[in-house]
Amino acid sequence: MLNDALKSQLQTYLQRIEQPTELVATLDDSDKSRQVEELLVTIASLSDKITLRRDGAAPRKPSFEIRRGDVGVTFGGAPLGHEFTSLVLALLQVGGVPPK
């Protein structure tokens, strides 16, 4: 889903994460869910501070939450294209990186 250049850039950003962060996925058997899961597995593999859980109970499927304690941001579907920037910013902010 993400090419090698984008993975490398994302990994550079994710090195700034300061706090352990969870990706909590709510999935079903659809192609969109498999796409979301693939994206989340990739993201989790790029940082030792990010873990993936697949036991979410959100009403919308597929969706996922970026969570740290009581702080979280929820995305419906796979945030690709122009939404990818929002995903990266949410990962950083939930992970404890202060916004500029």
C-alpha positions in Angstrom: 0.0 0.0 0.0 2.8 2.5 0.9 5.8 2.6 -1.3 9.3 2.4 0.1 10.0 6.1 -0.1 6.8 7.0 1.8 7.5 4.3 4.4 11.0 5.8 4.9 9.5 9.3 5.3 6.9 8.1 7.7 9.4 6.2 9.8 11.4 9.4 10.2 8.4 11.2 11.5 7.4 8.4 13.8 10.8 8.4 15.5 9.6 11.6 17.2 6.8 9.9 19.0 7.4 10.1 22.8 4.6 8.1 24.3 3.4 4.5 23.7 0.5 4.7 21.3 -2.1 2.1 20.3 -3.9 1.6 17.0 -7.2 0.0 17.8 -8.8 -1.4 14.6 -12.5 -2.3 14.1 -12.6 -4.5 11.1 -14.8 -6.9 9.1 -14.3 -9.2 6.2 -14.4 -6.5 3.5 -11.7 -5.5 1.1 -11.6 -2.0 2.7 -10.9 -3.6 6.1 -8.0 -5.6 4.6 -6.7 -2.4 3.2 -7.0 -0.6 6.6 -5.4 -3.5 8.4 -2.5 -3.6 5.9 -1.9 0.2 6.5 -2.0 -0.3 10.3 0.4 -3.2 10.2 2.8 -1.1 8.2 2.5 1.8 10.6 3.0 -0.3 13.7 6.1 -1.9 12.1 7.8 1.5 11.7 7.9 2.4 15.4 8.5 0.5 18.5 6.2 2.9 20.4 3.1 1.9 18.3 1.2 -1.3 18.9 -1.8 -2.6 16.9 -4.9 -4.2 18.4 -7.7 -5.7 16.2 -10.4 -5.8 18.9 -12.1 -2.4 18.4 -15.8 -2.2 18.9 -16.6 1.0 17.0 -20.0 1.0 15.2 -18.3 1.9 11.9 -16.4 -0.8 10.0 -13.7 -0.4 8.9 -12.3 2.2 11.3 -9.5 2.6 13.7 -8.5 4.8 16.7 -5.1 6.2 17.5 -5.1 6.0 21.3 -3.0 6.9 24.3 -4.8 6.7 27.6 -7.9 8.8 27.4 -6.7 10.7 24.3 -7.7 9.4 20.9 -8.5 10.2 17.2 -10.7 8.0 15.1 -10.5 7.5 11.4 -13.2 5.8 9.2 -11.7 3.8 6.4 -8.2 4.1 5.0 -6.9 7.7 5.2 -5.0 7.9 1.9 -4.4 10.8 -0.5 -4.8 14.2 1.1 -6.1 12.5 4.4 -2.7 10.9 4.9 -1.2 14.1 6.3 -4.0 14.2 8.9 -3.1 10.6 9.9 0.5 11.5 10.3 -0.3 14.6 12.4 -2.7 12.6 14.6 -0.1 9.9 15.2 2.4 12.5 16.2 0.0 14.5 18.5 -1.5 11.5 20.2 2.1 10.1 20.6 3.0 13.1 22.6 4.6 15.4 20.1 3.4 19.0 20.7 1.8 20.7 17.7 3.7 23.6 16.2 
